[in-house]
Amino acid sequence: MIQPTASFRDNLQQLPSVEGLARINLVNQAGVIVTTIENQPGKQGSLAVYQYLQKSFGILDKESATYALDIFAEHTADAKNRPGAHPNIDRLLDIIGGAAPLSIQIVAR
């Protein structure tokens, strides 16, 4: 696993490309897709992080969410100060706060 730095940009450079992805679905325990992260400008950083979580942990749970906050680096503090501004980080904070784990489905193009 990568060792996250204090810079999201630097951390992104260590993650695999999202070029072949269409989207990532986050699925609850009942099998329902609760949200989707599309491969489009403005979301590709989150897509890269969530793809990496799936490959490294296999699930979005408290452990993987905590690790992801380190990858998001400076954006994590901003998300804590401005709830709703970073929904993909807010989701991680919810999981750490006790929300149910989610499975991560990678959907190729």
C-alpha positions, 0 to 999 in steps of 0.5 A, a space after each residue: 500500500 502507498 504511504 500517504 503524504 500531506 498532499 492529495 496531488 502527490 498521493 494521486 500520482 501514486 495511485 493506479 490510473 482510472 482510464 479504463 473505468 466507467 464508474 464505481 458503484 457503492 452498494 449496501 448490504 442489501 445489494 442496493 447501489 447507494 451512490 455512484 462515482 462517475 469517471 468525469 472531470 472533478 470526480 476522477 481523484 475520488 474515483 482513483 481513491 475508491 478504486 484503490 480502496 477496493 483493490 487494497 481492502 475489498 470493502 469500504 469499512 472503518 479501516 479503509 475509510 480511515 486510510 482514505 482520509 489520509 490519501 485525501 490529505 488536505 481535502 479531509 480538513 476542508 470536508 470536515 469544515 464544510 460538510 457537503 462540499 466533498 460528498 465522497 469524503 463525507 461518506 468516509 466520515 459517515 462510515 468512520 462514525 458508524 454507518 454500515 460498510 459498503 461494497 465497492 463495485 468497479 465498472 469498466 468502460 
